[in-house]
């Protein structure tokens, strides 16, 4: 889906740079924003691989396993950022 906007983007840029940055931002947002909950950001970060996998239906079908693996990794990254902020900044009241 992201390739619809950026035709000449390297696929490794989306996998290794862009989506982890978005996952970290979601983790920060889940800590500081009151309207974003942790479970919502974990679900959003699990859906992040669809940005570069869901370019068409055949690509999505052949890469469904990669979606689960990368989605779980991005969700874990979001959760780690949230937990680090709770440990460093403190618990919200």
C-alpha positions in Angstrom: 0.0 0.0 0.0 2.8 2.4 0.8 4.3 1.6 -2.7 1.2 3.3 -4.2 2.6 6.6 -3.0 6.3 5.9 -3.1 7.1 3.9 -6.2 10.9 3.7 -6.0 11.3 3.1 -2.3 13.6 0.3 -1.2 11.5 -2.5 0.6 14.1 -2.8 3.3 13.6 0.9 4.2 10.0 0.2 4.9 10.7 -3.0 6.9 13.8 -1.9 8.9 13.4 1.9 9.3 10.0 3.3 8.6 7.7 0.8 10.4 9.9 0.6 13.5 9.9 4.4 13.8 6.1 4.4 13.5 6.0 1.6 16.2 8.1 3.7 18.5 5.9 6.7 17.9 2.9 4.6 18.7 4.5 3.5 22.0 5.3 7.0 22.9 1.8 8.1 22.0 0.2 5.3 24.1 2.1 6.6 27.1 1.6 10.3 26.8 -1.8 10.6 25.1 -4.9 10.1 27.2 -7.1 9.1 24.3 -4.8 6.3 23.0 -4.7 3.1 25.0 -2.0 0.5 24.9 -4.1 -2.2 23.3 -5.1 0.1 20.5 -1.5 0.9 19.7 -0.5 -2.7 19.9 -3.2 -3.6 17.3 -2.2 -0.7 15.1 1.5 -1.7 15.3 0.5 -5.3 14.5 -1.2 -3.9 11.3 1.9 -1.9 10.2 3.3 -4.6 7.9 0.1 -4.3 5.8 1.6 -0.9 4.7 4.1 -2.7 2.5 2.7 -6.2 2.2 -0.8 -5.3 1.0 0.1 -3.9 -2.4 -2.2 -6.4 -4.1 -4.2 -9.5 -3.0 -1.7 -12.1 -4.4 1.2 -10.4 -2.5 -0.8 -10.4 0.7 -1.7 -14.1 0.3 1.9 -15.1 -0.3 3.3 -13.0 2.6 0.7 -13.7 5.3 3.4 -15.4 7.5 5.7 -12.4 7.2 2.8 -10.2 8.3 2.3 -12.1 11.5 6.1 -12.2 12.3 6.7 -8.5 11.5 3.5 -7.5 13.2 4.4 -9.3 16.4 7.9 -7.8 16.3 6.5 -4.2 15.8 3.9 -4.9 18.6 6.7 -6.0 21.0 8.7 -2.9 20.0 5.7 -0.7 20.9 5.2 -2.5 24.2 8.9 -2.2 25.1 8.9 1.6 24.4 5.7 1.9 26.6 7.3 -0.1 29.4 10.6 1.8 29.2 8.7 5.1 29.5 6.8 3.8 32.5 10.1 2.8 34.1 11.9 6.1 33.3 9.1 8.7 33.6 6.9 6.9 36.1 3.4 5.6 36.3 0.6 7.8 35.3 -2.2 8.5 37.7 
